[in-house]
Each structure stands twice: as structure tokens, then as C-alpha cells.
Amino acid sequence: MLSLQPGSAREKDKMIVNSKFINILFYGAAFHLGMRRGPYLVTFLPTLRCNARCQGCDIWRIDKSNDEMTFEEIKSVFDQLTDLKVVKITGGEPFIRRDLPDILNYLLNERKILVQVTSNGFLTDQIRRTVQELASPMLHVCISLDGIREFVDTKRGIPGYYDSVIKTLGALAKIRKKKKFYIAVNQTVFNHATTQIKALLPVLRDIGIENIHYTMEHNLFNRSASEKDKKNYWKEIPGDQFTQFKKSIGEVTLKNRIRDIAYKYYLKGLENRILSGCKKPDFKCTALKSYFRLNPNGEILTCSVMNKPVANLNNKDFIEVWESHRVENARNKVASCEGCWFGCEVIPNATIGGNIIEGLFYY
């Protein structure tokens, strides 16, 4: 076991991240006592543009390149979010925006916020330059990669996609040796394709990627799927496929202890739902209270499932919008929601509610 020497750079990095996690716990306590009215987390989509052609997702067909806030408008919105602790950046493909480094620099260095960027990893040079410049313990980079070679190229709809992403991961792994930041691969495991787990694992280990986040195939990005179908996507996952999925990832352990606890909590809930239809563990949803999604044009979305615009923050006063009747009506819909089990909704809610601690007792 690696021991940390007092005052070492590694120890300081760990202390920075842990202090942010402690701040989130304090926010959670204050939130439940009614002492916080702003969100601690925002999932921000700086662009809906995408350079991939993924099966099951047609976001790339939407041309909204002229419907994006400028950097100054983005900064004006986030300046008002004074309780903010975490920003998750996704899309679209975030690195398509030329000013993404400016956005990240503002959040990381001016606001001192923990930032997670999810990317398809195709734009190697842009990703490498940005991470090289801004790498810090507060930056978490997650690259999506679902398997190896032809399987991935077909799923993502781009010949040579796999080779480009591997090149990106190699570049990030080299930066990681000199500058500390969190790097992981997000692997969606498709039904009847669980063999891709074992196929990809040794490739990532050879590169030096230690953290892999798994999720089962879902319909979250299928615009034709109804909210009800999305919330119950797990009903379409064959039980034997999930059993094979869990068996295949049994040898994989996240190196980040906090993420590991959260991950086990999420997987246990998914297992119970798929294998027995039991919706346990569960959480009380705080969408539009402790967190929300933000579209490129400033639109507020309730969550990743209830994704119809609720209001718009661009050039608006945040508190006025946040406490408006329109947003309050949307919160009432959240209160009557049947619930879901997507990781991007489970983790924020379980963290604020304290349910996440149950992950200590799962395997």
C-alpha cells in the first residue's frame, strides 16, 4: 500500500479533493435545514453539437450552433450560483467549443469548483492541450469508450473512432504522470455484448487508466422514448445479461474510494430492479432544488429524464427565476415522479440525502 508522506504533493492533492467533498456534505446538512436555496451541482451542456454518430442518440442531427450562450453570458449565469460546488460538463461534445478552456479556467481557478468533463475523446489535440494547461485535482476527465476496435467504430458511427480515443487516453495518461487530475473511462455495456468489458480492460491497464465507470445500455438519449419508458429502462435489460455484466466487472475496483462507494450504491439499486423488480435502495429526488441541468442557450431542465425547458437563465436574475411559479410548478412534478435509476440522477441525490453511505455495505 502506498503511504503518503506529510506535506507531499500527492497528499495535498488528496486533501483538496476531500475538503471539497466535506464541503458538499456541509451543504447537504444546510440544504435539509433550509439554509441553502441555490444548487450545489449543475450539469451544463455548453453545446449540443457532436462529431459522433452514435447508435441510439440523434443529438448530432440538431443544428443549434447559433443557439449557445457566449462565454461572458455563461460566466454571468454561474456568477449568481453562489452555493455551487460541482459542475458536470457534457453535451454534445464539449471540446467542440473553442472557448471551453476559458469556461473551465473560470470554473476551476476563479470559482474553485470541482469540474467533471465528459467527452467522446475524438478531438485528441484539443483535449490534450486543454488538460495540459488546466490539469489539477479539481479537474475530472471522463472519456467514453464502450469496447474495442470495430465494435466501437460501429456503435459511434465513425471509422477510426477507437484509434483516436486510444490516442487521446494515451496522451492524458502521460500528462497524469506529471500533473494530478482524475481520469476515467465511461463504458456503456450493451445487452449481449458484455464480452467487451474483458476485451477493453487490459487495453486500458496497458495505457495506465485505472478507473472505469460502467453503466448498462439505456434509452436516455433516445428522443422518441417517453419519460415513462426512460424511467423504466431497466425492465428491458435481460436478467442473465446483468448477471454476466456484474460477474465481468467483479475484478474491477475504482481507485477513488469516494467514487467506489457511490458506484456500489448505484449498482446495487440497478441489480435489485433488474433481477427482482425491487426499487431498493432509493432516494428522495431533489432535482430543481439541489441541482439542475443547463442547456447551451441558458434553459433550465429538471433532470436528464424530464428534459423539457422549465425557464431560461440567460440575462436573468437567478433568484427571481429559481423562486418563480413556473419553476415551483416543475418542482411539484418532481415530487410526484415515480423515480428513475440513472447514475447521473442517483449520485447527486444520494449524496445530498446521505443515502450514498449505504454503498459501504454493498459489493
C-alpha positions in Angstrom: 0.0 0.0 0.0 1.3 3.4 -0.9 1.9 5.6 2.1 1.5 9.4 1.9 4.3 11.4 3.3 3.2 14.5 5.2 3.4 17.6 3.0 3.8 15.6 -0.2 2.2 16.8 -3.4 0.1 13.7 -3.5 -1.2 14.2 0.0 -2.0 17.8 -0.7 -4.0 16.8 -3.9 -6.0 14.3 -1.9 -6.7 16.9 0.9 -8.0 19.4 -1.7 -10.5 16.9 -3.2 -11.5 15.6 0.3 -12.1 19.1 1.5 -14.5 19.7 -1.4 -16.4 16.5 -0.6 -16.7 17.7 3.0 -18.0 21.0 1.8 -20.7 19.1 -0.2 -21.6 17.2 3.0 -21.9 20.5 4.9 -24.1 21.9 2.0 -26.3 18.8 2.3 -26.8 19.4 6.0 -27.6 23.1 5.4 -29.8 22.2 2.5 -32.0 19.9 4.6 -32.2 22.6 7.3 -33.5 25.1 4.8 -30.3 27.2 5.0 -29.4 26.9 1.3 -31.6 27.9 -1.6 -29.2 27.6 -4.5 -28.0 24.3 -6.2 -24.7 22.6 -5.2 -24.5 20.9 -8.7 -25.2 21.9 -12.2 -24.9 19.6 -15.3 -24.0 22.1 -18.0 -24.2 21.3 -21.7 -22.1 24.1 -23.4 -23.1 22.8 -26.8 -25.4 20.2 -28.4 -23.1 19.9 -31.4 -21.4 16.5 -31.7 -18.9 14.9 -34.0 -20.0 11.3 -33.4 -22.9 9.5 -35.0 -23.8 7.2 -32.1 -26.5 4.5 -32.4 -29.4 5.3 -30.1 -28.6 9.0 -30.0 -29.6 11.5 -32.6 -28.5 14.7 -30.8 -26.0 15.3 -33.6 -28.9 15.9 -36.0 -29.8 19.1 -34.1 -28.2 22.2 -35.6 -28.1 24.7 -32.7 -24.7 26.1 -33.2 -26.2 29.7 -33.2 -28.2 29.0 -30.0 -25.4 28.9 -27.5 -24.5 31.4 -24.7 -21.3 33.3 -25.1 -18.5 32.9 -22.5 -19.5 36.2 -20.9 -23.1 35.1 -20.7 -22.1 31.7 -19.2 -20.0 33.5 -16.7 -22.8 35.9 -15.8 -25.1 32.9 -15.1 -22.6 31.0 -13.0 -21.5 34.1 -11.1 -25.0 34.0 -9.5 -24.8 30.4 -8.4 -23.0 31.1 -5.1 -23.7 27.7 -3.4 -22.2 25.8 -6.4 -19.7 23.0 -5.5 -19.7 20.8 -8.6 -20.2 21.3 -12.3 -20.6 18.4 -14.7 -19.9 19.3 -18.3 -21.3 17.2 -21.0 -23.1 17.7 -24.4 -23.0 17.2 -27.3 -19.2 17.1 -27.4 -17.9 19.8 -25.1 -14.5 20.2 -26.8 -16.1 21.3 -30.0 -16.5 24.7 -28.3 -13.3 26.7 -28.9 -13.8 28.6 -25.7 -14.1 25.5 -23.5 -10.7 26.2 -22.0 -11.9 29.7 -20.9 -15.1 28.1 -19.3 -13.0 25.5 -17.5 -10.4 28.1 -16.3 -13.2 30.2 -14.9 -14.8 27.4 -13.0 -11.6 25.7 -11.8 -9.4 28.7 -11.0 -11.7 31.6 -10.4 -14.6 29.8 -8.7 -12.6 26.9 -7.2 -15.3 24.5 -8.3 -14.8 20.7 -8.9 -15.4 20.1 -12.6 -16.1 16.8 -14.4 -15.9 16.9 -18.2 -17.4 14.0 -20.2 -16.1 13.7 -23.7 -16.2 11.2 -26.5 -12.4 11.6 -26.8 -12.2 12.1 -30.5 -10.6 15.5 -30.6 -7.2 14.4 -29.3 -5.3 17.6 -29.8 -7.9 19.9 -28.3 -8.4 17.6 -25.3 -4.6 17.2 -24.7 -3.9 20.9 -24.9 -6.7 21.9 -22.6 -5.9 19.3 -19.9 -2.2 20.1 -20.1 -2.9 23.7 -19.3 -5.6 23.2 -16.7 -4.8 19.9 -15.0 -5.5 20.0 -11.3 -7.0 17.7 -8.6 -10.3 19.6 -9.2 -10.5 18.5 -12.8 -12.1 15.2 -13.6 -12.0 14.0 -17.2 -14.2 11.1 -18.3 -13.7 9.6 -21.8 -16.5 7.5 -23.2 -15.3 4.2 -24.7 -17.6 1.2 -24.9 -15.3 -1.6 -26.2 -12.6 -2.2 -28.8 -12.0 -1.6 -32.5 -14.8 -2.4 -35.0 -17.4 -2.7 -32.2 -16.8 0.8 -31.1 -16.4 2.3 -34.5 -19.8 0.8 -35.4 -21.6 2.0 -32.2 -20.1 5.5 -32.6 -20.7 5.7 -36.3 -17.1 6.9 -37.2 -14.4 4.7 -38.8 -11.2 5.1 -36.8 -13.0 6.3 -33.7 -11.4 3.7 -31.5 -7.9 4.5 -32.5 -8.5 8.2 -32.0 -9.8 7.7 -28.4 -6.9 5.4 -27.5 -4.5 8.1 -28.7 -6.3 10.6 -26.5 -6.2 8.3 -23.5 -2.5 7.7 -24.0 -1.9 11.5 -24.1 -3.9 12.0 -21.0 -2.1 9.2 -19.2 1.3 10.9 -19.9 0.0 14.2 -18.6 -1.3 12.4 -15.5 2.2 11.3 -14.6 3.3 14.9 -14.2 0.1 16.8 -13.3 -2.6 15.5 -11.0 -6.1 15.2 -12.2 -8.7 12.5 -12.2 -9.1 10.5 -15.4 -11.6 7.7 -16.1 -13.3 5.8 -18.9 -17.1 5.6 -19.1 -18.1 2.3 -20.6 -21.7 1.7 -21.6 -22.2 -2.1 -21.7 -24.6 -3.1 -24.4 -27.0 -6.0 -24.0 -25.5 -9.2 -25.4 -22.1 -7.5 -25.6 -20.7 -8.0 -22.1 -17.5 -9.6 -23.6 -16.4 -6.0 -24.4 -15.7 -5.5 -20.7 -12.9 -8.0 -20.6 -11.7 -7.0 -24.0 -11.2 -3.4 -23.1 -9.8 -3.8 -19.6 -6.3 -5.0 -20.5 -6.0 -2.2 -23.1 -6.8 0.4 -20.5 -4.4 -1.1 -18.0 -1.6 -1.0 -20.6 -2.2 2.7 -21.1 -2.3 3.4 -17.4 -6.1 4.1 -17.0 -7.1 2.8 -13.6 -10.7 4.0 -13.3 -13.6 2.7 -15.3 -17.2 3.7 -14.8 -19.8 1.2 -16.0 -23.4 1.6 -17.0 -25.8 -0.8 -18.8 -27.4 0.1 -22.1 -30.3 2.6 -21.7 -32.6 4.8 -23.7 -31.8 8.1 -22.1 -30.7 9.8 -25.3 -33.5 8.4 -27.5 -35.7 11.4 -28.1 -38.6 9.2 -29.2 -38.7 7.3 -25.9 -41.4 8.6 -23.4 -40.4 9.7 -19.9 -42.1 6.6 -18.5 -40.1 4.3 -20.8 -36.9 6.1 -19.8 -37.6 5.8 -16.1 -38.2 2.1 -16.5 -35.4 1.3 -19.0 -34.0 -1.3 -16.6 -37.1 -3.5 -17.4 -35.6 -4.1 -20.9 -32.3 -5.4 -19.6 -32.3 -9.2 -19.5 -31.5 -10.6 -16.1 -28.9 -13.0 -17.4 -27.1 -10.2 -19.2 -27.0 -8.2 -16.0 -25.7 -11.2 -14.1 -22.9 -11.6 -16.6 -22.2 -7.9 -16.5 -21.8 -7.9 -12.7 -19.6 -11.0 -12.9 -17.4 -9.4 -15.5 -16.7 -6.3 -13.5 -16.2 -8.1 -10.2 -12.4 -7.8 -10.6 -12.5 -4.1 -11.2 -12.2 -1.7 -8.3 -12.1 2.0 -8.6 -9.0 3.6 -7.1 -11.0 6.6 -5.9 -12.7 5.5 -2.6 -15.5 8.0 -2.7 -16.5 7.2 -6.2 -16.3 3.5 -5.4 -18.8 3.8 -2.6 -21.2 5.8 -4.9 -20.7 3.3 -7.7 -21.6 0.3 -5.5 -24.7 2.1 -4.3 -25.8 2.7 -7.9 -25.1 -0.9 -9.0 -27.0 -2.4 -6.1 -30.1 -0.4 -6.9 -29.8 -1.5 -10.6 -29.3 -5.1 -9.6 -32.4 -5.2 -7.4 -34.6 -3.5 -10.0 -33.5 -5.8 -12.9 -33.4 -9.2 -11.0 -36.4 -8.8 -8.6 -38.2 -5.6 -9.6 -37.5 -4.2 -6.1 -36.9 -0.5 -6.1 -34.4 -0.5 -3.3 -32.2 1.3 -2.4 -33.9 4.5 -3.3 -33.6 8.2 -2.7 -35.7 11.4 -2.4 -35.2 13.4 -5.6 -34.0 16.9 -5.1 -34.0 17.9 -8.8 -34.6 21.7 -9.2 -33.7 22.1 -5.6 -30.1 21.0 -5.1 -29.2 20.6 -8.8 -30.5 21.1 -12.3 -29.4 20.8 -15.9 -28.5 23.8 -18.0 -28.8 23.9 -21.8 -26.4 25.8 -24.1 -28.9 28.7 -24.5 -29.5 29.1 -20.8 -32.6 26.9 -20.5 -33.1 25.1 -17.1 -34.1 21.5 -17.4 -35.4 19.5 -14.5 -33.1 16.4 -14.9 -31.8 14.1 -17.6 -35.2 12.4 -18.0 -37.7 15.3 -17.5 -35.9 17.4 -20.1 -38.4 19.9 -21.3 -37.3 23.5 -20.6 -38.6 25.0 -17.4 -37.2 28.5 -17.6 -34.2 30.4 -19.0 -31.4 32.0 -17.0 -29.6 33.8 -19.8 -29.6 37.6 -18.9 -32.0 36.8 -16.0 -31.8 37.2 -12.2 -31.2 33.7 -10.8 -33.1 34.0 -7.6 -36.1 35.6 -9.4 -36.2 32.6 -11.8 -35.4 30.0 -9.2 -38.3 31.1 -7.0 -40.8 31.7 -9.8 -44.1 30.0 -10.0 -43.0 28.2 -13.2 -40.1 26.6 -11.5 -42.1 25.8 -8.4 -44.7 24.0 -10.6 -41.9 21.9 -12.1 -40.7 21.0 -8.6 -44.2 19.8 -7.8 -43.9 17.4 -10.8 -40.7 16.1 -9.3 -42.4 15.4 -6.0 -45.0 13.1 -7.8 -42.4 11.4 -10.1 -42.2 7.6 -9.9 -38.5 7.8 -9.8 -35.6 6.6 -12.0 -32.2 4.9 -11.6 -29.8 6.6 -13.9 -26.3 7.2 -12.4 -26.4 10.9 -13.3 -29.5 11.3 -11.1 -28.8 8.7 -8.4 -25.4 10.0 -7.3 -26.3 13.7 -6.8 -29.5 12.8 -4.9 -27.9 10.0 -2.8 -25.0 12.3 -1.9 -27.2 15.1 -0.6 -29.6 12.8 1.1 -26.8 10.8 2.7 -28.1 7.5 1.2 -24.7 7.1 -0.6 -23.2 5.8 2.7 -25.1 2.6 2.1 -22.5 1.8 -0.6 -20.1 0.9 2.1 -22.1 -2.3 2.7 -22.6 -3.4 -0.9 -20.2 -5.3 -3.1 
